[in-house]
Amino acid sequence: MRRYVYSESFAAMANTVYAKATGDGRAAEDAIRFFDAYLDYSFTPGRIPPKVEPATRPTKGVGPLMFCLLTAQELREQLGDVTVRGRTCTEWIDWSIGEIERDFLKPEHEALMEVVAPDGSVIDHFDGRQLNPGHAIECAWFVMHEGKLRGDQRLIRLGLTILDWMWKRGWDEEHGGIFYFRDLRGLPVQDYWHDMKFWWPHCEAIIATLLAWTLTGDAKYARWHRQVHDWSFRHFPDPEFGEWFGYLHRDGRVSVPLKGNMWKGPYHLPRMLWYCWGLLDAQLSSSNPRVSNG
């Protein structure tokens, strides 16, 4: 059964960049059409068969909102603030961030939830308490990026808050690296791979910490960036054939020498390298001396 619609989001972003690069009007139309489909399938109740029986434990996830935010940012950057399904891209961004902040951000727990009940409350169960630090840190830099574009300090602070909370929960003080899953209350996690180190959370943490440092100049974020950057480049790359392994044990040993499967593709790593290059290039091109000072 079809349960995800992220392919439409990727297709929308790809077509919008292609349209901007080539002036292809059909690609621009396709980008809007694909984003429309993403919004339809993601936020129309009952449009996609549920992953679990909704009558048993109804939930909603942060993932669709994050991708709505990301896709709308890309369309707006390449095509302008176009209207899709009755809202401009900026309005979709505001709506997504508003939903995330209202229902998934839990100051009383200092956490960004992965799933919540339909009313935004915490579900005190394995599934409801499960945190995904890498996903939340990815959300943090999406929000910081929007704050940077607008010069909106409130959004930047919101992204920094998510990063601060989820770094504290996700960083493995004993072995280094980002845990895959954590429990909101520090209880056992049901997924047996909860303490493994996957490639993509580290890519997102490398971006988030570097962006946070460029926005604030706070040495804490420079230190965190160096921690996750150095740990990642020490453990994930294949020294013989290049690319990154996807799955490591908690102590950094390679679990399986697999570099591509149904979940690991050419997305998180190239984006991290490209985005961080842009941040550092901008720093070096400006009068800000922080990069040259280490």
C-alpha positions as protocol buffer text, in pm:
chain_id: "A"
residue {
  index: 1
  type: MET
  ca { x: 0 y: 0 z: 0 }
}
residue {
  index: 2
  type: ARG
  ca { x: 112 y: 355 z: -64 }
}
residue {
  index: 3
  type: ARG
  ca { x: 185 y: 525 z: 266 }
}
residue {
  index: 4
  type: TYR
  ca { x: 429 y: 798 z: 173 }
}
residue {
  index: 5
  type: VAL
  ca { x: 429 y: 1084 z: -74 }
}
residue {
  index: 6
  type: TYR
  ca { x: 780 y: 1219 z: -30 }
}
residue {
  index: 7
  type: SER
  ca { x: 865 y: 1131 z: -391 }
}
residue {
  index: 8
  type: GLU
  ca { x: 631 y: 1409 z: -502 }
}
residue {
  index: 9
  type: SER
  ca { x: 818 y: 1652 z: -279 }
}
residue {
  index: 10
  type: PHE
  ca { x: 1153 y: 1551 z: -428 }
}
residue {
  index: 11
  type: ALA
  ca { x: 1008 y: 1575 z: -779 }
}
residue {
  index: 12
  type: ALA
  ca { x: 870 y: 1922 z: -705 }
}
residue {
  index: 13
  type: MET
  ca { x: 1208 y: 2046 z: -582 }
}
residue {
  index: 14
  type: ALA
  ca { x: 1396 y: 1891 z: -874 }
}
residue {
  index: 15
  type: ASN
  ca { x: 1162 y: 2037 z: -1134 }
}
residue {
  index: 16
  type: THR
  ca { x: 1163 y: 2384 z: -980 }
}
residue {
  index: 17
  type: VAL
  ca { x: 1544 y: 2402 z: -985 }
}
residue {
  index: 18
  type: TYR
  ca { x: 1551 y: 2265 z: -1340 }
}
residue {
  index: 19
  type: ALA
  ca { x: 1291 y: 2523 z: -1445 }
}
residue {
  index: 20
  type: LYS
  ca { x: 1498 y: 2805 z: -1299 }
}
residue {
  index: 21
  type: ALA
  ca { x: 1817 y: 2679 z: -1463 }
}
residue {
  index: 22
  type: THR
  ca { x: 1669 y: 2624 z: -1808 }
}
residue {
  index: 23
  type: GLY
  ca { x: 1365 y: 2849 z: -1829 }
}
residue {
  index: 24
  type: ASP
  ca { x: 1152 y: 2541 z: -1901 }
}
residue {
  index: 25
  type: GLY
  ca { x: 794 y: 2646 z: -1828 }
}
residue {
  index: 26
  type: ARG
  ca { x: 668 y: 2290 z: -1833 }
}
residue {
  index: 27
  type: ALA
  ca { x: 908 y: 2196 z: -1554 }
}
residue {
  index: 28
  type: ALA
  ca { x: 779 y: 2490 z: -1348 }
}
residue {
  index: 29
  type: GLU
  ca { x: 422 y: 2370 z: -1403 }
}
residue {
  index: 30
  type: ASP
  ca { x: 523 y: 2017 z: -1304 }
}
residue {
  index: 31
  type: ALA
  ca { x: 690 y: 2147 z: -987 }
}
residue {
  index: 32
  type: ILE
  ca { x: 368 y: 2317 z: -878 }
}
residue {
  index: 33
  type: ARG
  ca { x: 162 y: 2013 z: -976 }
}
residue {
  index: 34
  type: PHE
  ca { x: 383 y: 1778 z: -776 }
}
residue {
  index: 35
  type: PHE
  ca { x: 375 y: 2006 z: -470 }
}
residue {
  index: 36
  type: ASP
  ca { x: -2 y: 2021 z: -502 }
}
residue {
  index: 37
  type: ALA
  ca { x: -12 y: 1640 z: -503 }
}
residue {
  index: 38
  type: TYR
  ca { x: 218 y: 1626 z: -201 }
}
residue {
  index: 39
  type: LEU
  ca { x: -8 y: 1860 z: -5 }
}
residue {
  index: 40
  type: ASP
  ca { x: -318 y: 1671 z: -112 }
}
residue {
  index: 41
  type: TYR
  ca { x: -190 y: 1329 z: -11 }
}
residue {
  index: 42
  type: SER
  ca { x: -18 y: 1451 z: 305 }
}
residue {
  index: 43
  type: PHE
  ca { x: -290 y: 1663 z: 461 }
}
residue {
  index: 44
  type: THR
  ca { x: -624 y: 1539 z: 324 }
}
residue {
  index: 45
  type: PRO
  ca { x: -765 y: 1296 z: 584 }
}
residue {
  index: 46
  type: GLY
  ca { x: -797 y: 944 z: 450 }
}
residue {
  index: 47
  type: ARG
  ca { x: -613 y: 1018 z: 127 }
}
residue {
  index: 48
  type: ILE
  ca { x: -347 y: 754 z: 200 }
}
residue {
  index: 49
  type: PRO
  ca { x: -414 y: 426 z: 385 }
}
residue {
  index: 50
  type: PRO
  ca { x: -286 y: 468 z: 741 }
}
residue {
  index: 51
  type: LYS
  ca { x: 32 y: 298 z: 854 }
}
residue {
  index: 52
  type: VAL
  ca { x: -139 y: 174 z: 1170 }
}
residue {
  index: 53
  type: GLU
  ca { x: -502 y: 134 z: 1273 }
}
residue {
  index: 54
  type: PRO
  ca { x: -606 y: 492 z: 1357 }
}
residue {
  index: 55
  type: ALA
  ca { x: -887 y: 385 z: 1588 }
}
residue {
  index: 56
  type: THR
  ca { x: -637 y: 213 z: 1817 }
}
residue {
  index: 57
  type: ARG
  ca { x: -391 y: 497 z: 1868 }
}
residue {
  index: 58
  type: PRO
  ca { x: -441 y: 796 z: 1636 }
}
residue {
  index: 59
  type: THR
  ca { x: -126 y: 1000 z: 1574 }
}
residue {
  index: 60
  type: LYS
  ca { x: 19 y: 1265 z: 1348 }
}
residue {
  index: 61
  type: GLY
  ca { x: 385 y: 1303 z: 1257 }
}
residue {
  index: 62
  type: VAL
  ca { x: 623 y: 1594 z: 1219 }
}
residue {
  index: 63
  type: GLY
  ca { x: 772 y: 1460 z: 894 }
}
residue {
  index: 64
  type: PRO
  ca { x: 501 y: 1578 z: 650 }
}
residue {
  index: 65
  type: LEU
  ca { x: 517 y: 1929 z: 798 }
}
residue {
  index: 66
  type: MET
  ca { x: 895 y: 1941 z: 763 }
}
residue {
  index: 67
  type: PHE
  ca { x: 877 y: 1843 z: 398 }
}
residue {
  index: 68
  type: CYS
  ca { x: 602 y: 2095 z: 335 }
}
residue {
  index: 69
  type: LEU
  ca { x: 831 y: 2363 z: 478 }
}
residue {
  index: 70
  type: LEU
  ca { x: 1134 y: 2247 z: 279 }
}
residue {
  index: 71
  type: THR
  ca { x: 950 y: 2211 z: -52 }
}
residue {
  index: 72
  type: ALA
  ca { x: 779 y: 2549 z: -20 }
}
residue {
  index: 73
  type: GLN
  ca { x: 1116 y: 2711 z: 51 }
}
residue {
  index: 74
  type: GLU
  ca { x: 1263 y: 2563 z: -266 }
}
residue {
  index: 75
  type: LEU
  ca { x: 970 y: 2661 z: -486 }
}
residue {
  index: 76
  type: ARG
  ca { x: 972 y: 3015 z: -351 }
}
residue {
  index: 77
  type: GLU
  ca { x: 1347 y: 3050 z: -407 }
}
residue {
  index: 78
  type: GLN
  ca { x: 1331 y: 2932 z: -768 }
}
residue {
  index: 79
  type: LEU
  ca { x: 986 y: 3037 z: -892 }
}
residue {
  index: 80
  type: GLY
  ca { x: 886 y: 3318 z: -658 }
}
residue {
  index: 81
  type: ASP
  ca { x: 613 y: 3311 z: -398 }
}
residue {
  index: 82
  type: VAL
  ca { x: 371 y: 3110 z: -612 }
}
residue {
  index: 83
  type: THR
  ca { x: 28 y: 3000 z: -488 }
}
residue {
  index: 84
  type: VAL
  ca { x: -50 y: 2630 z: -450 }
}
residue {
  index: 85
  type: ARG
  ca { x: -383 y: 2499 z: -320 }
}
residue {
  index: 86
  type: GLY
  ca { x: -490 y: 2846 z: -211 }
}
residue {
  index: 87
  type: ARG
  ca { x: -177 y: 2945 z: -20 }
}
residue {
  index: 88
  type: THR
  ca { x: 147 y: 3110 z: -121 }
}
residue {
  index: 89
  type: CYS
  ca { x: 470 y: 2926 z: -49 }
}
residue {
  index: 90
  type: THR
  ca { x: 538 y: 3166 z: 239 }
}
residue {
  index: 91
  type: GLU
  ca { x: 195 y: 3092 z: 382 }
}
residue {
  index: 92
  type: TRP
  ca { x: 264 y: 2717 z: 363 }
}
residue {
  index: 93
  type: ILE
  ca { x: 595 y: 2777 z: 541 }
}
residue {
  index: 94
  type: ASP
  ca { x: 425 y: 2980 z: 815 }
}
residue {
  index: 95
  type: TRP
  ca { x: 156 y: 2716 z: 852 }
}
residue {
  index: 96
  type: SER
  ca { x: 409 y: 2433 z: 877 }
}
residue {
  index: 97
  type: ILE
  ca { x: 625 y: 2607 z: 1136 }
}
residue {
  index: 98
  type: GLY
  ca { x: 316 y: 2707 z: 1331 }
}
residue {
  index: 99
  type: GLU
  ca { x: 192 y: 2346 z: 1343 }
}
residue {
  index: 100
  type: ILE
  ca { x: 534 y: 2218 z: 1447 }
}
residue {
  index: 101
  type: GLU
  ca { x: 573 y: 2478 z: 1721 }
}
residue {
  index: 102
  type: ARG
  ca { x: 221 y: 2440 z: 1855 }
}
residue {
  index: 103
  type: ASP
  ca { x: 186 y: 2062 z: 1859 }
}
residue {
  index: 104
  type: PHE
  ca { x: 532 y: 1902 z: 1849 }
}
residue {
  index: 105
  type: LEU
  ca { x: 751 y: 2138 z: 2052 }
}
residue {
  index: 106
  type: LYS
  ca { x: 733 y: 2047 z: 2421 }
}
residue {
  index: 107
  type: PRO
  ca { x: 911 y: 2300 z: 2645 }
}
residue {
  index: 108
  type: GLU
  ca { x: 815 y: 2103 z: 2956 }
}
residue {
  index: 109
  type: HIS
  ca { x: 1020 y: 1810 z: 2823 }
}
residue {
  index: 110
  type: GLU
  ca { x: 1275 y: 2013 z: 2624 }
}
residue {
  index: 111
  type: ALA
  ca { x: 1207 y: 1799 z: 2318 }
}
residue {
  index: 112
  type: LEU
  ca { x: 1064 y: 1805 z: 1969 }
}
residue {
  index: 113
  type: MET
  ca { x: 829 y: 1509 z: 1935 }
}
residue {
  index: 114
  type: GLU
  ca { x: 830 y: 1281 z: 1634 }
}
residue {
  index: 115
  type: VAL
  ca { x: 460 y: 1195 z: 1670 }
}
residue {
  index: 116
  type: VAL
  ca { x: 180 y: 1329 z: 1888 }
}
residue {
  index: 117
  type: ALA
  ca { x: -190 y: 1271 z: 1933 }
}
residue {
  index: 118
  type: PRO
  ca { x: -423 y: 1459 z: 1695 }
}
residue {
  index: 119
  type: ASP
  ca { x: -466 y: 1732 z: 1958 }
}
residue {
  index: 120
  type: GLY
  ca { x: -89 y: 1767 z: 2004 }
}
residue {
  index: 121
  type: SER
  ca { x: -71 y: 1586 z: 2335 }
}
residue {
  index: 122
  type: VAL
  ca { x: 203 y: 1336 z: 2420 }
}
residue {
  index: 123
  type: ILE
  ca { x: 107 y: 970 z: 2391 }
}
residue {
  index: 124
  type: ASP
  ca { x: 270 y: 789 z: 2684 }
}
residue {
  index: 125
  type: HIS
  ca { x: 357 y: 472 z: 2496 }
}
residue {
  index: 126
  type: PHE
  ca { x: 657 y: 329 z: 2310 }
}
residue {
  index: 127
  type: ASP
  ca { x: 549 y: 488 z: 1983 }
}
residue {
  index: 128
  type: GLY
  ca { x: 442 y: 820 z: 2129 }
}
residue {
  index: 129
  type: ARG
  ca { x: 752 y: 873 z: 2345 }
}
residue {
  index: 130
  type: GLN
  ca { x: 1001 y: 780 z: 2074 }
}
residue {
  index: 131
  type: LEU
  ca { x: 1230 y: 1068 z: 1976 }
}
residue {
  index: 132
  type: ASN
  ca { x: 1440 y: 1087 z: 1661 }
}
residue {
  index: 133
  type: PRO
  ca { x: 1716 y: 1337 z: 1738 }
}
residue {
  index: 134
  type: GLY
  ca { x: 1850 y: 1347 z: 1382 }
}
residue {
  index: 135
  type: HIS
  ca { x: 1509 y: 1424 z: 1236 }
}
residue {
  index: 136
  type: ALA
  ca { x: 1447 y: 1697 z: 1493 }
}
residue {
  index: 137
  type: ILE
  ca { x: 1789 y: 1850 z: 1428 }
}
residue {
  index: 138
  type: GLU
  ca { x: 1708 y: 1850 z: 1056 }
}
residue {
  index: 139
  type: CYS
  ca { x: 1387 y: 2037 z: 1140 }
}
residue {
  index: 140
  type: ALA
  ca { x: 1591 y: 2282 z: 1347 }
}
residue {
  index: 141
  type: TRP
  ca { x: 1803 y: 2392 z: 1053 }
}
residue {
  index: 142
  type: PHE
  ca { x: 1502 y: 2421 z: 821 }
}
residue {
  index: 143
  type: VAL
  ca { x: 1357 y: 2671 z: 1068 }
}
residue {
  index: 144
  type: MET
  ca { x: 1689 y: 2851 z: 1116 }
}
residue {
  index: 145
  type: HIS
  ca { x: 1728 y: 2874 z: 738 }
}
residue {
  index: 146
  type: GLU
  ca { x: 1388 y: 3043 z: 712 }
}
residue {
  index: 147
  type: GLY
  ca { x: 1478 y: 3281 z: 992 }
}
residue {
  index: 148
  type: LYS
  ca { x: 1802 y: 3367 z: 815 }
}
residue {
  index: 149
  type: LEU
  ca { x: 1621 y: 3439 z: 486 }
}
residue {
  index: 150
  type: ARG
  ca { x: 1373 y: 3670 z: 659 }
}
residue {
  index: 151
  type: GLY
  ca { x: 1607 y: 3823 z: 914 }
}
residue {
  index: 152
  type: ASP
  ca { x: 1360 y: 3689 z: 1173 }
}
residue {
  index: 153
  type: GLN
  ca { x: 1534 y: 3643 z: 1507 }
}
residue {
  index: 154
  type: ARG
  ca { x: 1234 y: 3466 z: 1660 }
}
residue {
  index: 155
  type: LEU
  ca { x: 1254 y: 3189 z: 1401 }
}
residue {
  index: 156
  type: ILE
  ca { x: 1631 y: 3164 z: 1444 }
}
residue {
  index: 157
  type: ARG
  ca { x: 1585 y: 3129 z: 1821 }
}
residue {
  index: 158
  type: LEU
  ca { x: 1319 y: 2863 z: 1766 }
}
residue {
  index: 159
  type: GLY
  ca { x: 1556 y: 2660 z: 1548 }
}
residue {
  index: 160
  type: LEU
  ca { x: 1839 y: 2705 z: 1797 }
}
residue {
  index: 161
  type: THR
  ca { x: 1615 y: 2587 z: 2079 }
}
residue {
  index: 162
  type: ILE
  ca { x: 1526 y: 2268 z: 1893 }
}
residue {
  index: 163
  type: LEU
  ca { x: 1894 y: 2209 z: 1817 }
}
residue {
  index: 164
  type: ASP
  ca { x: 1998 y: 2265 z: 2179 }
}
residue {
  index: 165
  type: TRP
  ca { x: 1735 y: 2030 z: 2320 }
}
residue {
  index: 166
  type: MET
  ca { x: 1783 y: 1750 z: 2071 }
}
residue {
  index: 167
  type: TRP
  ca { x: 2162 y: 1764 z: 2068 }
}
residue {
  index: 168
  type: LYS
  ca { x: 2152 y: 1708 z: 2444 }
}
residue {
  index: 169
  type: ARG
  ca { x: 1925 y: 1408 z: 2395 }
}
residue {
  index: 170
  type: GLY
  ca { x: 2096 y: 1270 z: 2085 }
}
residue {
  index: 171
  type: TRP
  ca { x: 2472 y: 1302 z: 2129 }
}
residue {
  index: 172
  type: ASP
  ca { x: 2641 y: 987 z: 2265 }
}
residue {
  index: 173
  type: GLU
  ca { x: 2879 y: 1112 z: 2535 }
}
residue {
  index: 174
  type: GLU
  ca { x: 3045 y: 772 z: 2570 }
}
residue {
  index: 175
  type: HIS
  ca { x: 3120 y: 675 z: 2210 }
}
residue {
  index: 176
  type: GLY
  ca { x: 3040 y: 989 z: 2013 }
}
residue {
  index: 177
  type: GLY
  ca { x: 2790 y: 1021 z: 1731 }
}
residue {
  index: 178
  type: ILE
  ca { x: 2414 y: 1071 z: 1723 }
}
residue {
  index: 179
  type: PHE
  ca { x: 2183 y: 804 z: 1864 }
}
residue {
  index: 180
  type: TYR
  ca { x: 1907 y: 699 z: 1625 }
}
residue {
  index: 181
  type: PHE
  ca { x: 1619 y: 683 z: 1874 }
}
residue {
  index: 182
  type: ARG
  ca { x: 1572 y: 803 z: 2232 }
}
residue {
  index: 183
  type: ASP
  ca { x: 1279 y: 776 z: 2472 }
}
residue {
  index: 184
  type: LEU
  ca { x: 1116 y: 1095 z: 2597 }
}
residue {
  index: 185
  type: ARG
  ca { x: 1129 y: 976 z: 2957 }
}
residue {
  index: 186
  type: GLY
  ca { x: 1457 y: 787 z: 2935 }
}
residue {
  index: 187
  type: LEU
  ca { x: 1279 y: 452 z: 2930 }
}
residue {
  index: 188
  type: PRO
  ca { x: 1377 y: 156 z: 2709 }
}
residue {
  index: 189
  type: VAL
  ca { x: 1323 y: 199 z: 2336 }
}
residue {
  index: 190
  type: GLN
  ca { x: 1145 y: -85 z: 2157 }
}
residue {
  index: 191
  type: ASP
  ca { x: 1349 y: -66 z: 1834 }
}
residue {
  index: 192
  type: TYR
  ca { x: 1664 y: -275 z: 1862 }
}
residue {
  index: 193
  type: TRP
  ca { x: 1866 y: -35 z: 1640 }
}
residue {
  index: 194
  type: HIS
  ca { x: 1799 y: 260 z: 1873 }
}
residue {
  index: 195
  type: ASP
  ca { x: 2166 y: 307 z: 1965 }
}
residue {
  index: 196
  type: MET
  ca { x: 2311 y: 258 z: 1617 }
}
residue {
  index: 197
  type: LYS
  ca { x: 2464 y: 544 z: 1425 }
}
residue {
  index: 198
  type: PHE
  ca { x: 2305 y: 612 z: 1084 }
}
residue {
  index: 199
  type: TRP
  ca { x: 2467 y: 835 z: 823 }
}
residue {
  index: 200
  type: TRP
  ca { x: 2182 y: 1082 z: 770 }
}
residue {
  index: 201
  type: PRO
  ca { x: 2135 y: 1221 z: 1125 }
}
residue {
  index: 202
  type: HIS
  ca { x: 2504 y: 1306 z: 1124 }
}
residue {
  index: 203
  type: CYS
  ca { x: 2472 y: 1489 z: 792 }
}
residue {
  index: 204
  type: GLU
  ca { x: 2185 y: 1694 z: 932 }
}
residue {
  index: 205
  type: ALA
  ca { x: 2370 y: 1767 z: 1256 }
}
residue {
  index: 206
  type: ILE
  ca { x: 2676 y: 1885 z: 1060 }
}
residue {
  index: 207
  type: ILE
  ca { x: 2455 y: 2133 z: 874 }
}
residue {
  index: 208
  type: ALA
  ca { x: 2259 y: 2247 z: 1179 }
}
residue {
  index: 209
  type: THR
  ca { x: 2561 y: 2314 z: 1399 }
}
residue {
  index: 210
  type: LEU
  ca { x: 2747 y: 2501 z: 1127 }
}
residue {
  index: 211
  type: LEU
  ca { x: 2442 y: 2712 z: 1042 }
}
residue {
  index: 212
  type: ALA
  ca { x: 2389 y: 2786 z: 1412 }
}
residue {
  index: 213
  type: TRP
  ca { x: 2749 y: 2901 z: 1445 }
}
residue {
  index: 214
  type: THR
  ca { x: 2734 y: 3127 z: 1139 }
}
residue {
  index: 215
  type: LEU
  ca { x: 2415 y: 3284 z: 1273 }
}
residue {
  index: 216
  type: THR
  ca { x: 2532 y: 3336 z: 1632 }
}
residue {
  index: 217
  type: GLY
  ca { x: 2910 y: 3315 z: 1652 }
}
residue {
  index: 218
  type: ASP
  ca { x: 2857 y: 3104 z: 1966 }
}
residue {
  index: 219
  type: ALA
  ca { x: 3163 y: 2887 z: 2032 }
}
residue {
  index: 220
  type: LYS
  ca { x: 2935 y: 2612 z: 2161 }
}
residue {
  index: 221
  type: TYR
  ca { x: 2803 y: 2551 z: 1812 }
}
residue {
  index: 222
  type: ALA
  ca { x: 3154 y: 2556 z: 1664 }
}
residue {
  index: 223
  type: ARG
  ca { x: 3253 y: 2291 z: 1918 }
}
residue {
  index: 224
  type: TRP
  ca { x: 2947 y: 2077 z: 1844 }
}
residue {
  index: 225
  type: HIS
  ca { x: 3010 y: 2111 z: 1471 }
}
residue {
  index: 226
  type: ARG
  ca { x: 3367 y: 1994 z: 1506 }
}
residue {
  index: 227
  type: GLN
  ca { x: 3254 y: 1702 z: 1725 }
}
residue {
  index: 228
  type: VAL
  ca { x: 2997 y: 1567 z: 1481 }
}
residue {
  index: 229
  type: HIS
  ca { x: 3199 y: 1656 z: 1171 }
}
residue {
  index: 230
  type: ASP
  ca { x: 3516 y: 1484 z: 1291 }
}
residue {
  index: 231
  type: TRP
  ca { x: 3334 y: 1179 z: 1427 }
}
residue {
  index: 232
  type: SER
  ca { x: 3139 y: 1137 z: 1103 }
}
residue {
  index: 233
  type: PHE
  ca { x: 3436 y: 1174 z: 869 }
}
residue {
  index: 234
  type: ARG
  ca { x: 3637 y: 939 z: 1085 }
}
residue {
  index: 235
  type: HIS
  ca { x: 3378 y: 658 z: 1079 }
}
residue {
  index: 236
  type: PHE
  ca { x: 3140 y: 677 z: 781 }
}
residue {
  index: 237
  type: PRO
  ca { x: 3360 y: 717 z: 468 }
}
residue {
  index: 238
  type: ASP
  ca { x: 3488 y: 405 z: 293 }
}
residue {
  index: 239
  type: PRO
  ca { x: 3865 y: 466 z: 272 }
}
residue {
  index: 240
  type: GLU
  ca { x: 3903 y: 232 z: -24 }
}
residue {
  index: 241
  type: PHE
  ca { x: 3610 y: 306 z: -252 }
}
residue {
  index: 242
  type: GLY
  ca { x: 3472 y: 634 z: -124 }
}
residue {
  index: 243
  type: GLU
  ca { x: 3112 y: 726 z: -37 }
}
residue {
  index: 244
  type: TRP
  ca { x: 2976 y: 670 z: 314 }
}
residue {
  index: 245
  type: PHE
  ca { x: 2865 y: 353 z: 480 }
}
residue {
  index: 246
  type: GLY
  ca { x: 2511 y: 393 z: 605 }
}
residue {
  index: 247
  type: TYR
  ca { x: 2494 y: 194 z: 926 }
}
residue {
  index: 248
  type: LEU
  ca { x: 2737 y: 175 z: 1215 }
}
residue {
  index: 249
  type: HIS
  ca { x: 2730 y: 9 z: 1555 }
}
residue {
  index: 250
  type: ARG
  ca { x: 2718 y: 236 z: 1856 }
}
residue {
  index: 251
  type: ASP
  ca { x: 3097 y: 239 z: 1889 }
}
residue {
  index: 252
  type: GLY
  ca { x: 3144 y: 339 z: 1523 }
}
residue {
  index: 253
  type: ARG
  ca { x: 3227 y: -2 z: 1378 }
}
residue {
  index: 254
  type: VAL
  ca { x: 3066 y: -70 z: 1039 }
}
residue {
  index: 255
  type: SER
  ca { x: 2754 y: -282 z: 1079 }
}
residue {
  index: 256
  type: VAL
  ca { x: 2715 y: -364 z: 710 }
}
residue {
  index: 257
  type: PRO
  ca { x: 2926 y: -241 z: 414 }
}
residue {
  index: 258
  type: LEU
  ca { x: 2612 y: -129 z: 234 }
}
residue {
  index: 259
  type: LYS
  ca { x: 2610 y: 215 z: 74 }
}
residue {
  index: 260
  type: GLY
  ca { x: 2279 y: 210 z: -107 }
}
residue {
  index: 261
  type: ASN
  ca { x: 1939 y: 52 z: -52 }
}
residue {
  index: 262
  type: MET
  ca { x: 1572 y: 151 z: -48 }
}
residue {
  index: 263
  type: TRP
  ca { x: 1640 y: 407 z: 226 }
}
residue {
  index: 264
  type: LYS
  ca { x: 1997 y: 523 z: 165 }
}
residue {
  index: 265
  type: GLY
  ca { x: 2037 y: 719 z: -155 }
}
residue {
  index: 266
  type: PRO
  ca { x: 2224 y: 1026 z: -282 }
}
residue {
  index: 267
  type: TYR
  ca { x: 2039 y: 1285 z: -76 }
}
residue {
  index: 268
  type: HIS
  ca { x: 2159 y: 1368 z: 276 }
}
residue {
  index: 269
  type: LEU
  ca { x: 2534 y: 1348 z: 213 }
}
residue {
  index: 270
  type: PRO
  ca { x: 2550 y: 1559 z: -107 }
}
residue {
  index: 271
  type: ARG
  ca { x: 2310 y: 1812 z: 44 }
}
residue {
  index: 272
  type: MET
  ca { x: 2527 y: 1841 z: 355 }
}
residue {
  index: 273
  type: LEU
  ca { x: 2843 y: 1893 z: 152 }
}
residue {
  index: 274
  type: TRP
  ca { x: 2677 y: 2146 z: -80 }
}
residue {
  index: 275
  type: TYR
  ca { x: 2498 y: 2343 z: 193 }
}
residue {
  index: 276
  type: CYS
  ca { x: 2801 y: 2361 z: 424 }
}
residue {
  index: 277
  type: TRP
  ca { x: 3022 y: 2465 z: 133 }
}
residue {
  index: 278
  type: GLY
  ca { x: 2781 y: 2753 z: 70 }
}
residue {
  index: 279
  type: LEU
  ca { x: 2787 y: 2862 z: 434 }
}
residue {
  index: 280
  type: LEU
  ca { x: 3165 y: 2855 z: 454 }
}
residue {
  index: 281
  type: ASP
  ca { x: 3209 y: 3022 z: 116 }
}
residue {
  index: 282
  type: ALA
  ca { x: 2981 y: 3305 z: 231 }
}
residue {
  index: 283
  type: GLN
  ca { x: 3180 y: 3340 z: 553 }
}
residue {
  index: 284
  type: LEU
  ca { x: 3510 y: 3356 z: 367 }
}
residue {
  index: 285
  type: SER
  ca { x: 3370 y: 3607 z: 119 }
}
residue {
  index: 286
  type: SER
  ca { x: 3243 y: 3838 z: 391 }
}
residue {
  index: 287
  type: SER
  ca { x: 3432 y: 4057 z: 633 }
}
residue {
  index: 288
  type: ASN
  ca { x: 3352 y: 3810 z: 911 }
}
residue {
  index: 289
  type: PRO
  ca { x: 3684 y: 3657 z: 1024 }
}
residue {
  index: 290
  type: ARG
  ca { x: 3545 y: 3359 z: 1212 }
}
residue {
  index: 291
  type: VAL
  ca { x: 3627 y: 3096 z: 949 }
}
residue {
  index: 292
  type: SER
  ca { x: 3989 y: 3203 z: 905 }
}
residue {
  index: 293
  type: ASN
  ca { x: 4032 y: 3204 z: 1282 }
}
residue {
  index: 294
  type: GLY
  ca { x: 3948 y: 2835 z: 1300 }
}
